[in-house]
Amino acid sequence: MAFKLYKKKITTALSGEKENRYVLRMRSIGTRTPQELSEKMTKYFSIEGPEALVNINQLYATIAEQVMAGFSVKIDGLGTFYPKLTTKSVKEIEDVTVDCIKRFSVGFTIDRNFQKEMDEVKLEQDRSFNLKHI
């Protein structure tokens, strides 16, 4: 796991003034490609790497197709992918058109059980402020 310290101005409840505070944020240590995921899957399933890669690509294509069609896709133990729009506001209802859509994207809500597992992750810190999963 990788972490980074950020300095952030926060309004304190007592004084109502902004003051500098330090916040720890988690950073990704990299991105797994479908090929890398397929290699990892062979540890858990009785399938070979190429077959796992085909399954990953088919899963992605199916999720993308369904979300673009307006459906949410729930994967037990992982979470729910859902369609999401960013739109601009207009004053009059007659002005609401497809042109108000700024961006179509995918939202994700983590599965509760998966979140509980993440909540139980324990970290330890050494003197050089390197954090690691234990």
Protein Blocks (a to p, Z undefined) as FASTA:
>chain_A
ZZdddddddddfklopacdddddddddfbdcdfklmmmmmmmmpccdfklmmmmmmmmmm
mmmmmmmnopacddehiaccdddddddddfblklpcfklpmbdcddddddfklmmmmmmp
ccdddfkopacdZZ
